[in-house]
Every structure is written in structure tokens, then in C-alpha cells.
């Protein structure tokens, strides 16, 4: 484990676990004077059904609007703390793969902080499938927050 983290990635969604992970990531960023990136992945895997395109497009737009609002709230929260820097990113894709790809495309990330489970995951158990996948495939250290 590095003695000092410099770039922290915290994947977020609207779950309580993600909020707990975000709060912990802010605390870690403060202690290490690290840059913090919040990544909201809009899971668009269900939105590729041609027969339902118009309806699914509206749902995807609503999810994207929700993601933007969630990121605004996190920026406001960080503004009230002494955390160094917060960058927010919204991506589309399958969350576990998008998180892994983002970390690999940004080799400066030296820590990922994420919640044990996410929102409405059909595969959710003690540790969610996204969390388990990221722990197994991340190119850096991962802290799981319960």
C-alpha cells in the first residue's frame, strides 16, 4: 500500500453504499491531499432493444439527468469540506467494465473506493457483482466500504 495516495477514483450511483463510499473517499482525499474523481456510470445495457427504442431513450435520458443531479450534489458537498479537488465524470456502459476501463485508461489513479453493493443489482449479494469484479480486475488498490 502506498504511504500516500494522490489520485482516488470513487464510482457512485444513488445507493446508500455509494454515498458511504463517496464520504469515505472524501475523507481519504483530505488526509492524503489527493485528487478525487467521482465516476457515475449510467448502465445502458438494457437500453439496446430496437423495438423499445423510443421508450428506452426517454428512460436513458431520465437516468442521465439523475446522474447529473447526483454529481452536482456531490460537488456541493465537497465544496463544504477541505478536500483538495473533485472532478466528476458521467459515463455510459456496463458499470463494472466501465470502472475497470476508466482506471486502466488513467494510470495515475492509485486507489478506487467503492461501496459493497450498488442500486438494484439483480446479482447483489453480500458483495455486489460490480464490486467483486472491480476488486478482481482493478489495476490499483481498492477499498470496499460497507
Buried (B, 14 or more C-beta within 10 A) or exposed (E): EEEEBBBBBBBBBBBEBBBBBBBBBBEBBBEBEBBBBBBBBBBBEEBEEEEEEEEBEEEBEEBBEBBBEBBEEBEEBBEEEEBBEBEBBBBBBBBBBBBBBBBEEBEEBBBBBBBBBBBEBEEBEEBBBBBBBBBEBBBBBBBBBE
